[in-house]
Amino acid sequence: MRFALIFPGQGSQVPGMGQDLVRTSPAAREVFESADDILGFSLSALCFNGPSDILTETINAQPALLATSMAILEALREAVNAGSASAHLSPAYVAGHSMGEVTAVVASGALTVPNGLRLIRARGEAMQFAGEQNPGAMAAVLGLEAEVLDQACRRASQEIGRPVQLANDNAPGQIVVSGDKDALVRVSEMARAAGARRVIPLAVSIAAHSPLMQPAIAHFSQSVASTFFALAEIPLIANITARPMIDPDELKTELIQQLTYPVRWVESVRYMVSQGVDTFVEVGPGNVLTGLVKRIAPEVHTLSIGDAAGIEAFIQLQEQP
């Protein structure tokens, strides 16, 4: 089995995430306790109990997801190591969707968990600030080719005089667009006229992965510059280029530029498959990425690990000949 670990982004958060692992895994419990200490408030209580509206706020959702995904990953490593003195977790690649890319950098060994938590909190604050400076909107477009939608975005941007662009190329026929509200309305009209099956406005007030996030760059760049990055032990497939990177400076640039660049998830998954990856393991709450991978590469195996049952399923999968 040649597998990749993939980490979900904002939107996968849900009250109760990680709670069962804390009861059974000292490694998972340590991650949440560290997060509470580093951030100066009970992030663990927010993850376990909500309320959902507070957990969903960008500045909370991002560190909550990183902490939960890393708690799950540490519990997985703990379980794998307990099975055999020589056993260890050896993914071919790591990748994360949008903010999940910061989690993936931590999982790669390039960032410590404490530094990753500080950085993701700064990212959420920077994005919230940018959203206040440049309010925007996002929408999912179903049933339209990326090339057609990209052209619609370019035309709408020219007509309205404000930017809108492809934000997430999630799966064939499922693309998120992001940008100015009026430009988004116009591109939605064009998408429907071009044959889109549905255009679904997203419940967000920021235009992630668009030029409207530019005000976040300066603040977040300072946080990234002051954070130590090591050489990644596991190659990370970058959202921007859909290619592997391990160099600390390249990783820093990726995390900064990713705020305004599209997430090339389809290309990322297809690249890993081309390199022999036959199994994708989603580490975090929910199974959003698992669903996307199934649509991109139906031939591969997928597994979602969000609790103790998921960890056991992975161990059984790894033991298969």
BAKOLBA-720790 format. One record per residue (C-alpha): x, y, z. Coordinates in steps of 0.05 Angstrom, whole numbers, plus 5000, padded with zeros to 4 digits. Each point is the difference from the previous one (the first is absolute). Layout:
N
XYZ...
//
This chain:
321
500050005000502850684979495950525036499350755009497350365061495250574983497350525048493350374995499050754999495050485030492949744997501549315028499750235072494449725043498850015076502449355032505949904954505949655032496449895066499949244999507549954986501750435060496849485045504349444971506450314972505250365042503250274936493450314977498750295069506950315001498750374934493550315026503250195067505850324963495150384956496350285060506550235031502850324937493750364979498150235071492949744999496549325001500249824926498749285021493350195033498050374937501749394957496449525046493950415020499250584951495850414994500049904925499550744982506250185041503849394974498450204929503250695005506350024957504750185057497549395040498549494946507050014971503949845065494449525021500849604936507649995004499849785073494949464986503549734938506749985036496849675061497249464954506749924965503849945066495049485024501049634935507550005008499249775072495649424978504649804942506250015045496449595053498749464950507449864987506650265025502350104928493550284973499450724978495550444958503150114932495750394952502750164931497150715002495950475042495150524973494850465030494150364970500450765010501450115075501249265005506650134964502750305065498149355035503549614945506350415010499949815074498849274981505950034952504750165058501650704976496150345056499049805073492949955025500850625046502750424942494749744954494650205049502850705008500650074925493049764984497150475052503750584967497449764933492850025024500950695030503250264936494449724957494750285046503450694995500249944924492749824999498350625039504150434953497649674936493349645011498849474948496349364986500949294975495749514962500549274978498549884926497949304981500149684932504450484962507149914972505550405033502150334935493050264987499250265070506950324999498150394937493550225034503950255060504650404955494250324963496250165064506250315031500850454939492650204997499350155075507150275010501149575061503349315006496849325000503849364986500349255007501649865073499649255008500349494944497149465045497849454953497649924928493750414996500850315069503650675003499750575050500550724975501950585046500350764997496050644999492649905015497550364937505049644956498049345031492750144984501950144928504349374993494349595031495450264945505149824947501149315030492549844999499550254928505949554981496549385028502249955073495649515037499950415064503250625029500149985076501950625040504449825060498650255070506450425006501550745003507249954973502549874930505449475015505149854946498650644963503550684992495350275054504349635051505950454983499450405066501449345037506849914967504050525039497649765068500649274985506850084966502850285065497649405038502849524949506850364998500749955076498449265002505349464993498849504943504349384994501249584938493649584990501049265014494149834955498850374934494150475001495850074937498950744994493150314988502850524952504449564955497349295014507249785005504349755058504250465044504449895061504350645003498450455060500250654959495549704946495149775054499850705030498650324932494649484986496250155064500150754987498250004927494749475010495550535032498750324932501349424952495249444981500349315031501749504945497249395035498249604938507150074973503049855069496349345006501549804928507450155010500349545061496349454962505050084943505649885051497049345022495650215058494349495004496950205067497950685028499050065075496250615023502150205071495050455033492650085013495249814945501349704932499650594952506849864968498649264996493950164958503950464954505649484990494949474981497450464945507050194976503049305001494749465008505249454994503650165065498449785071497750525051499350025075497650545049503150015069496250435049499549555060502549365033496149574951503550344941506849865031498349275008497649974928506750294977504049495040495949434971501150294930507550055011500349285024496949744936504949654952
//
